[in-house]
């Protein structure tokens, strides 16, 4: 008899990790970068710089008038050069839709699997009927 518990546990763990990390969205803000970073301490910010490139900074910090990250090799960007600031925030709507789709998929898969097997484990043959003497 085989068990599928380890596979199911791994699948559920991956779903929860995805659920917890993937349900964020970039929301535009009109507040100055300094105010957003110092007061909200967002997990990430995204903005455009004068040459047209988009930069994403995770765990941003403000020093004087510049935005920088704790990641090695990042050049500080002056906050007056930043345009189109977006802040990474948790999205309740995306989380609910994602969780509902996971539950729906699990229900559909379970119904399909149980209807297909007919209630008998396909790995075990059925036992033959043996007549009982005197019965």
Secondary structure, 3 states (H helix, E strand, C coil): CCCCHHHHHHHHHHHHHHHHHHCEEEEECCCCHHHHHHHHCCCEEEEECCCCCEEEEECEEEECCEEEECCCCCCCEEHHHCEEEEEEEECHHHHHHHHHHHHHHHHHHHHHHHHHHCCCCCCCCCCCCCCCCCC
